[in-house]
């Protein structure tokens, strides 16, 4: 049998598409022979129609009765014809709204599919049509659209990688670059030398920059100044000038930090010349352990405050300061933290565990089974947990607010764990309000009323004073998206190295010891509150 011509196949598929989009059974009837077979779904007796009348009946029921807003596209470039027989295989794309029976509330559905059809011809008419459809549904499928170019269709179906941008050239020296950005960098960093062999030579005065991102612990009040001074002592001539520091969490938001991220911008120094290993080992020595570097690396963008998702804070308060005014046996001004187990005995090297540092643990046990039972009662413990829950429920910007006991050697302290996007004064005011409630300075009604007010109103109450910011510890910011972009592990997570994890673990002990040393600040704060209470009583 002779082969079918390309023009015959194109004309037949075009008429098929016109009949489909127009939903005209007469046109489809004229396209098939009298005894044609239409296989709408292979190996399905109910989807195989024999004869022109059966095809027309199916067309009226399915195409005219259920479909609307039909779009059709024949992909002509992918037609395949048999060289010896009147057989062709064609591909088309279709899109339409389909009405589904017995689907209450979900009768209409947008249908998109790519369809392959085998056609056998008798003259110019189709005597056999067999369809195979692939539905374009699911989140992983990217529908190209009926109007996509054939080149785009071919690229999309194979998921070809994007083409690289065309190379650009410097008009002065004819050097070629893969991108306009690299061309502009070349023009910025070179000077053209005229002459028969004119070339672009490096400009020695060109400003060179590098961004170094560090994960650090600090216990000092002004970490920016101390860090810049440390780099200056390491050698400005070698490191270049520190032009700017960008913090993930501004240092003003806490008195110290277990992990904060700082990006340092150097100038007049190539990126490859920054000795990161030297920085890590020398900063602690120069700052006398006020700043400890855990890890970091070179980046192409700073970790700015707007990149953080939220941050985690901790406040450590000796249980003795949370006793109710009526339950205190001694004046708050006379309280001495030294009455609790001394820190020196626990910091001694002989008391360290195998990892080199005692690990602080949280407890979820009855109070009687914890070491904290020596310093607090179930009433105080319940009051702190209730207050923490009320703070979390009432504050929209607080993602977590928890109170917990601690293991030795800090079992004399209550730990408040706070996750939020902090603004200056927020945590101090919330903690101050919570302490006032736990100490019975205010009742629950007043406590809840104050929580509904703006945080700036808390200090206006005589006995609700902002907690000292020097005792607020930034535990770490949440910057997972930034870490993924720069390919660095900066905060505590599963991907960090053992070396960095051990460094942070030792720093955590140093932070807790520093907090314990600052208890005089808390004693003064409590004493001021008592003075105000006495003044109020006298009046």
Secondary structure by P-SEA (a helix, b strand, c coil): cccccaaaaaaaaaaaaaaaaaccaaaaaaacccbbbbbccccccccccccaaaaaaaaaacccccccbbbbbbccccccccccccbbbbbbbbbbbbbbcccccccbbbbbbbbbbbbbbccccccbbbbbbbbbcccccccccccccaaaaaaaaacccccccccccccccccccccaaaaaaaaaabbbbbccccccccccccbbbbbbbbbcccccccaaaaaaaaaaaaccccccccccccccccccccccccbbbbbbbbccccccccaaaaaaacccccccccbbbccccccccccccccccbbbbbbbbcccccccccccccccccccccccccccccccccccccccbbbbbbbccccccccccccccaaaaaaaaaaaaaaaaacccccbbbbbccccccccbbbbbbbcccccaaaaaaaaaaaaaaaccccaaaaaaaaacccccccccccccccccccccccccccaaaaaaacccccccccccaaaaaaaaaaaaaaaaaaaaaaaaaaaaaaaaaaaaaaaaac
